[in-house]
Amino acid sequence: MKRASGVGHLTPFLPGLEKLLGDPEVSEIMINGPANVWVERGGRLEPFEASGLTAAWLHRAAIHIARPLGLDPAQRPVLDARLEDGSRVAICTPPASPEVAITIRRFGGRAFSAEDLVRLGSLPEDILEAARSTLASRQNILVSGGTGSGKTTLLNALIELLPEDERIVAIEDTLELRIDRANCLRFEAGATLSETPVEIRDLVRHALRHRPDHIVVGEVRGGEAADLLQALNTGHGGSLTTIHANNARSALSRLASCAMQAGDALPWEVTCRGVVDGIALVLHVARRDGRRFVEDALEVCGYDAAAGRWITAPSGARPGTQPESRTQPHPPKEVNP
């Protein structure tokens, strides 16, 4: 896939934002329109004065980012780009938006190990040990959370727990993970030489032909969940993925709902049993008061089809602890992405 220039190359097109673009403490820059800029620094949002940032400058910036991708904002008003330094840019232009909107998510300055996250208070040590044990026993982990909650950071740390001598196939929409392994094959969706782009689902299926010991999917959003569950239940234990969800239990329903989006989806109850067989541990991450941390960890024990309930237990619960269950709504006739 072609890449637009790095963050540093945007400074001539975004007057007044030079310091922000060069500040490693700034993790995200959100431009809502002319002179309307917000930044995330240290996990907190704050406004930024940029009176010289006019509609004309924003239009030029959008064109500059889109051109190396062979795209034209006038023809495609909504686009995502990965910059050369790994940062991501989302652009929305008229008529899809009243003004040109640009959001830049900077590529992190460093990758955090699991031990780093424990030391920083983001990952409780007992949950780390539960994750380590889960992967060592060739069972699979689902990481859930909201946008910007730290799912990718945690996923990076968990990948380091996988055996060095085993093969990883990683699949992402855009390459964000930092995997320092010689025997790691990486696939990126969206690349195309024709009118039809390569989808995540295509790559999940294709990954099975490359002899993976472990499959890592950067994020599950749709029907690829069905193919991933098939892979997790057919000898690819110790695999990892993330999903958007409000809490650990709803992540299980969300994964099942995504699998139901596949054109060849199995019945709901069968899909839920596949989730139980495929996922052993759910780690839910949250962002609150500028902090990102693992908020909950649940072991997946079963699914009560009659009651429509996931049966779970807190990670590391003592023997004899009664598993918890919570009713989940049966799926609607149509499941939106």
Rosetta blueprint (number, residue, H / E / L):
1 M L
2 K L
3 R L
4 A E
5 S L
6 G L
7 V H
8 G H
9 H H
10 L H
11 T H
12 P H
13 F H
14 L L
15 P L
16 G L
17 L L
18 E H
19 K H
20 L H
21 L H
22 G L
23 D L
24 P L
25 E L
26 V E
27 S E
28 E E
29 I E
30 M E
31 I E
32 N E
33 G E
34 P L
35 A L
36 N E
37 V E
38 W E
39 V E
40 E E
41 R E
42 G L
43 G L
44 R E
45 L E
46 E E
47 P E
48 F E
49 E L
50 A L
51 S L
52 G L
53 L L
54 T L
55 A H
56 A H
57 W H
58 L H
59 H H
60 R H
61 A H
62 A H
63 I H
64 H H
65 I H
66 A H
67 R H
68 P H
69 L H
70 G L
71 L L
72 D L
73 P L
74 A L
75 Q L
76 R L
77 P L
78 V E
79 L E
80 D E
81 A E
82 R E
83 L E
84 E L
85 D L
86 G L
87 S L
88 R E
89 V E
90 A E
91 I E
92 C E
93 T L
94 P L
95 P L
96 A L
97 S L
98 P L
99 E L
100 V L
101 A E
102 I E
103 T E
104 I E
105 R E
106 R L
107 F L
108 G L
109 G L
110 R L
111 A L
112 F L
113 S L
114 A H
115 E H
116 D H
117 L H
118 V H
119 R H
120 L L
121 G L
122 S L
123 L L
124 P L
125 E H
126 D H
127 I H
128 L H
129 E H
130 A H
131 A H
132 R H
133 S H
134 T H
135 L H
136 A H
137 S L
138 R L
139 Q L
140 N L
141 I E
142 L E
143 V E
144 S E
145 G E
146 G L
147 T L
148 G L
149 S L
150 G L
151 K H
152 T H
153 T H
154 L H
155 L H
156 N H
157 A H
158 L H
159 I H
160 E L
161 L L
162 L L
163 P L
164 E L
165 D L
166 E L
167 R L
168 I E
169 V E
170 A E
171 I E
172 E E
173 D L
174 T L
175 L L
176 E L
177 L L
178 R L
179 I L
180 D L
181 R L
182 A L
183 N L
184 C E
185 L E
186 R E
187 F E
188 E E
189 A L
190 G L
191 A L
192 T L
193 L L
194 S L
195 E L
196 T L
197 P L
198 V L
199 E L
200 I H
201 R H
202 D H
203 L H
204 V H
205 R H
206 H H
207 A H
208 L H
209 R H
210 H H
211 R L
212 P L
213 D L
214 H E
215 I E
216 V E
217 V E
218 G L
219 E L
220 V L
221 R L
222 G L
223 G L
224 E H
225 A H
226 A H
227 D H
228 L H
229 L H
230 Q H
231 A H
232 L H
233 N L
234 T L
235 G L
236 H L
237 G L
238 G L
239 S L
240 L E
241 T E
242 T E
243 I E
244 H E
245 A L
246 N L
247 N L
248 A H
249 R H
250 S H
251 A H
252 L H
253 S H
254 R H
255 L H
256 A H
257 S H
258 C H
259 A H
260 M H
261 Q L
262 A L
263 G L
264 D L
265 A L
266 L L
267 P L
268 W H
269 E H
270 V H
271 T H
272 C H
273 R H
274 G H
275 V H
276 V H
277 D H
278 G H
279 I L
280 A L
281 L E
282 V E
283 L E
284 H E
285 V E
286 A E
287 R E
288 R E
289 D L
290 G L
291 R E
292 R E
293 F E
294 V E
295 E E
296 D E
297 A E
298 L E
299 E E
300 V E
301 C E
302 G E
303 Y E
304 D E
305 A L
306 A L
307 A L
308 G L
309 R E
310 W E
311 I E
312 T E
313 A E
314 P E
315 S L
316 G L
317 A L
318 R L
319 P L
320 G L
321 T L
322 Q L
323 P L
324 E E
325 S E
326 R E
327 T E
328 Q L
329 P L
330 H L
331 P L
332 P L
333 K L
334 E L
335 V L
336 N L
337 P L
